[in-house]
Amino acid sequence: MTDAGLHMAIDRGDQTRTAYYAGRVDGIPAEDIEIVAQVFSTMAVGDTIYKKEMIDALRAVHSDKVVEDMFEDLLHRGVIALTEHGLCHSPILSFHRWIVDNFGRECTKSRTGV
């Protein structure tokens, strides 16, 4: 394979991965994705947190009933995952980076007004 062919394959893979990740968050309110991104930004890729920590972060903008529904929706869509011990994490390591890179800045921007 030529260098040009290799770069084209890598670019196509990046585009496909981005579309796949964007599909996971499609339709979720931006403020909720920003909260997940903010939580993920405090974690190293591959780390876990307690489910309660993610729910508490969502509770900052939602009532208890909405928080439980939102948490279940995030699980169902594969935005977050739970270990067998009930710890919350990103289901895909590169998704962790993608969500922080694409939505973490928005969270910081909305809080600082910058």
Backbone as CSV, one residue per row, in Angstrom:
resi,resn,N_x,N_y,N_z,CA_x,CA_y,CA_z,C_x,C_y,C_z
1,MET,0.845,-1.171,0.000,0.000,0.000,0.000,0.896,1.241,0.000
2,THR,0.483,2.235,-0.730,1.233,3.481,-0.790,0.927,4.339,0.436
3,ASP,1.782,5.347,0.650,1.525,6.278,1.751,0.174,6.960,1.576
4,ALA,-0.138,7.352,0.346,-1.412,8.023,0.070,-2.583,7.085,0.387
5,GLY,-2.467,5.838,0.003,-3.523,4.860,0.279,-3.685,4.617,1.769
6,LEU,-2.579,4.532,2.467,-2.624,4.332,3.912,-3.291,5.519,4.601
7,HIS,-2.916,6.733,4.214,-3.520,7.924,4.809,-5.013,8.006,4.495
8,MET,-5.405,7.597,3.286,-6.811,7.603,2.918,-7.578,6.600,3.790
9,ALA,-7.000,5.426,4.023,-7.654,4.420,4.867,-7.790,4.911,6.305
10,ILE,-6.755,5.557,6.809,-6.798,6.100,8.170,-7.859,7.187,8.273
11,ASP,-7.896,8.080,7.287,-8.900,9.150,7.281,-10.310,8.575,7.237
12,ARG,-10.523,7.565,6.408,-11.851,6.939,6.304,-12.229,6.304,7.637
13,GLY,-11.277,5.647,8.284,-11.531,5.059,9.601,-11.890,6.109,10.632
14,ASP,-11.169,7.224,10.613,-11.459,8.318,11.549,-12.855,8.878,11.313
15,GLN,-13.233,9.043,10.051,-14.557,9.565,9.724,-15.660,8.602,10.179
16,THR,-15.442,7.325,9.961,-16.425,6.313,10.352,-16.558,6.256,11.871
17,ARG,-15.435,6.290,12.581,-15.464,6.257,14.044,-16.187,7.499,14.582
18,THR,-15.888,8.652,14.024,-16.542,9.886,14.463,-18.052,9.806,14.240
19,ALA,-18.471,9.306,13.097,-19.906,9.163,12.820,-20.563,8.191,13.799
20,TYR,-19.863,7.113,14.109,-20.382,6.126,15.058,-20.548,6.757,16.442
21,TYR,-19.544,7.474,16.897,-19.622,8.115,18.207,-20.708,9.191,18.226
22,ALA,-20.790,9.979,17.171,-21.818,11.018,17.097,-23.209,10.396,17.148
23,GLY,-23.370,9.221,16.556,-24.650,8.525,16.606,-25.042,8.126,18.014
24,ARG,-24.066,7.809,18.842,-24.354,7.442,20.234,-24.940,8.612,21.013
25,VAL,-24.536,9.817,20.713,-25.001,10.981,21.473,-26.113,11.750,20.764
26,ASP,-26.441,11.355,19.540,-27.475,12.049,18.770,-28.805,12.041,19.525
27,GLY,-29.366,13.215,19.703,-30.661,13.342,20.363,-30.580,13.546,21.867
28,ILE,-29.403,13.405,22.442,-29.249,13.658,23.874,-29.024,15.156,24.050
29,PRO,-29.721,15.780,24.995,-29.525,17.222,25.198,-28.046,17.559,25.421
30,ALA,-27.599,18.625,24.808,-26.192,19.031,24.887,-25.723,19.172,26.324
31,GLU,-26.569,19.710,27.198,-26.136,19.898,28.587,-25.828,18.563,29.264
32,ASP,-26.532,17.508,28.883,-26.269,16.193,29.472,-24.963,15.598,28.949
33,ILE,-24.705,15.768,27.665,-23.440,15.285,27.097,-22.283,16.075,27.694
34,GLU,-22.483,17.364,27.894,-21.442,18.192,28.502,-21.139,17.730,29.926
35,ILE,-22.159,17.317,30.657,-21.940,16.819,32.019,-21.113,15.540,31.982
36,VAL,-21.480,14.621,31.098,-20.709,13.377,30.958,-19.269,13.708,30.567
37,ALA,-19.094,14.626,29.629,-17.753,15.020,29.197,-16.965,15.617,30.354
38,GLN,-17.624,16.429,31.162,-16.947,17.029,32.308,-16.512,15.951,33.297
39,VAL,-17.379,14.985,33.563,-17.023,13.891,34.471,-15.858,13.097,33.887
40,PHE,-15.957,12.742,32.595,-14.879,11.981,31.951,-13.568,12.765,31.975
41,SER,-13.648,14.097,31.885,-12.425,14.904,31.848,-11.669,14.849,33.173
42,THR,-12.358,14.467,34.233,-11.703,14.354,35.538,-11.104,12.966,35.754
43,MET,-11.330,12.073,34.805,-10.880,10.681,34.912,-9.813,10.405,33.866
44,ALA,-8.888,9.544,34.195,-7.967,9.049,33.171,-8.735,8.072,32.287
45,VAL,-8.331,7.970,31.040,-8.967,7.019,30.124,-8.838,5.623,30.733
46,GLY,-9.966,4.927,30.823,-9.988,3.580,31.386,-10.350,3.519,32.856
47,ASP,-10.385,4.674,33.535,-10.754,4.703,34.946,-12.255,4.520,35.116
48,THR,-12.658,4.216,36.340,-14.069,4.083,36.690,-14.387,5.040,37.832
49,ILE,-15.681,5.342,37.962,-16.176,6.116,39.098,-17.415,5.404,39.613
50,TYR,-17.834,5.777,40.804,-19.070,5.225,41.326,-20.258,5.769,40.538
51,LYS,-21.258,4.908,40.343,-22.487,5.311,39.660,-23.057,6.576,40.301
52,LYS,-23.009,6.645,41.626,-23.538,7.798,42.348,-22.872,9.097,41.905
53,GLU,-21.582,9.049,41.588,-20.889,10.261,41.148,-21.447,10.770,39.821
54,MET,-21.726,9.849,38.895,-22.306,10.264,37.614,-23.726,10.784,37.831
55,ILE,-24.503,10.094,38.653,-25.870,10.537,38.926,-25.865,11.894,39.623
56,ASP,-24.967,12.095,40.573,-24.879,13.398,41.249,-24.541,14.513,40.258
57,ALA,-23.675,14.226,39.293,-23.335,15.231,38.282,-24.563,15.578,37.439
58,LEU,-25.337,14.578,37.047,-26.561,14.824,36.268,-27.607,15.550,37.108
59,ARG,-27.616,15.273,38.394,-28.587,15.891,39.296,-28.397,17.415,39.371
60,ALA,-27.248,17.895,38.982,-26.998,19.341,39.009,-27.982,20.096,38.121
61,VAL,-28.529,19.432,37.098,-29.474,20.104,36.194,-30.812,19.398,36.051
62,HIS,-30.996,18.257,36.734,-32.229,17.479,36.585,-32.799,17.051,37.926
63,SER,-34.098,16.807,37.931,-34.750,16.248,39.120,-34.375,14.775,39.264
64,ASP,-34.670,14.216,40.423,-34.315,12.816,40.684,-34.912,11.869,39.645
65,LYS,-36.175,12.042,39.280,-36.823,11.152,38.309,-36.150,11.268,36.939
66,VAL,-35.881,12.471,36.519,-35.251,12.680,35.217,-33.828,12.119,35.222
67,VAL,-33.137,12.253,36.349,-31.758,11.757,36.440,-31.716,10.251,36.220
68,GLU,-32.597,9.519,36.867,-32.616,8.061,36.701,-32.908,7.687,35.250
69,ASP,-33.874,8.368,34.631,-34.199,8.104,33.229,-33.018,8.455,32.320
70,MET,-32.368,9.595,32.588,-31.236,10.014,31.768,-30.088,9.019,31.915
71,PHE,-29.819,8.586,33.133,-28.747,7.621,33.359,-29.028,6.337,32.578
72,GLU,-30.253,5.847,32.631,-30.621,4.625,31.896,-30.498,4.835,30.391
73,ASP,-30.867,6.025,29.911,-30.737,6.328,28.479,-29.263,6.346,28.066
74,LEU,-28.412,6.954,28.888,-26.977,6.978,28.595,-26.400,5.561,28.563
75,LEU,-26.852,4.712,29.457,-26.429,3.304,29.446,-26.902,2.604,28.175
76,HIS,-28.184,2.771,27.866,-28.779,2.118,26.694,-28.083,2.529,25.398
77,ARG,-27.711,3.784,25.281,-27.054,4.290,24.074,-25.568,3.954,24.019
78,GLY,-25.020,3.452,25.118,-23.603,3.125,25.144,-22.704,4.329,25.348
79,VAL,-23.253,5.397,25.920,-22.444,6.574,26.230,-21.647,6.314,27.501
80,ILE,-22.261,5.591,28.430,-21.589,5.138,29.638,-21.851,3.640,29.784
81,ALA,-21.061,3.005,30.602,-21.236,1.580,30.871,-21.002,1.346,32.355
82,LEU,-21.487,0.203,32.835,-21.273,-0.182,34.224,-20.508,-1.490,34.288
83,THR,-19.596,-1.572,35.227,-18.902,-2.834,35.473,-19.837,-3.748,36.257
84,GLU,-19.428,-4.982,36.436,-20.238,-5.910,37.229,-20.348,-5.475,38.684
85,HIS,-19.480,-4.581,39.110,-19.512,-4.066,40.483,-20.230,-2.721,40.575
86,GLY,-20.856,-2.280,39.476,-21.612,-1.043,39.490,-20.791,0.221,39.346
87,LEU,-19.575,0.100,38.836,-18.754,1.277,38.590,-18.998,1.783,37.173
88,CYS,-19.026,3.080,37.021,-19.343,3.735,35.755,-18.057,4.060,34.998
89,HIS,-18.093,3.893,33.675,-16.926,4.192,32.846,-17.362,4.400,31.399
90,SER,-16.418,4.818,30.590,-16.658,4.921,29.152,-16.573,3.520,28.562
91,PRO,-17.509,3.157,27.683,-17.500,1.805,27.139,-16.355,1.537,26.157
92,ILE,-15.787,2.601,25.597,-14.712,2.489,24.611,-13.671,3.549,24.950
93,LEU,-12.425,3.140,25.063,-11.381,4.092,25.480,-11.311,5.304,24.564
94,SER,-11.359,5.093,23.266,-11.269,6.238,22.350,-12.531,7.101,22.396
95,PHE,-13.666,6.527,22.795,-14.896,7.304,22.958,-14.736,8.276,24.119
96,HIS,-14.077,7.833,25.173,-13.784,8.705,26.318,-13.069,9.964,25.827
97,ARG,-12.016,9.784,25.050,-11.261,10.939,24.525,-12.130,11.781,23.596
98,TRP,-12.907,11.129,22.736,-13.731,11.844,21.762,-14.761,12.728,22.455
99,ILE,-15.442,12.187,23.447,-16.493,12.974,24.108,-15.896,14.149,24.871
100,VAL,-14.746,13.949,25.512,-14.087,15.056,26.220,-13.618,16.109,25.217
101,ASP,-12.996,15.666,24.132,-12.494,16.611,23.123,-13.614,17.391,22.456
102,ASN,-14.768,16.754,22.239,-15.839,17.391,21.495,-16.880,18.093,22.342
103,PHE,-17.012,17.714,23.591,-18.040,18.313,24.436,-17.502,18.891,25.736
104,GLY,-16.330,18.505,26.145,-15.751,19.015,27.380,-15.480,20.503,27.341
105,ARG,-15.032,20.988,26.190,-14.773,22.430,26.046,-16.054,23.219,26.193
106,GLU,-17.168,22.692,25.674,-18.445,23.408,25.757,-18.870,23.574,27.206
107,CYS,-18.626,22.554,28.004,-18.973,22.619,29.414,-18.172,23.718,30.101
108,THR,-16.885,23.742,29.849,-16.025,24.764,30.449,-16.431,26.146,29.938
109,LYS,-16.709,26.246,28.640,-17.088,27.522,28.045,-18.397,28.033,28.671
110,SER,-19.380,27.167,28.852,-20.673,27.617,29.387,-20.557,28.051,30.841
111,ARG,-19.639,27.462,31.585,-19.470,27.823,32.987,-18.657,29.113,33.147
112,THR,-17.729,29.353,32.225,-16.876,30.536,32.359,-17.392,31.712,31.557
113,GLY,-18.291,31.437,30.614,-18.802,32.490,29.762,-17.839,32.882,28.656
114,VAL,-16.752,32.133,28.486,-15.756,32.450,27.464,-16.079,31.734,26.180
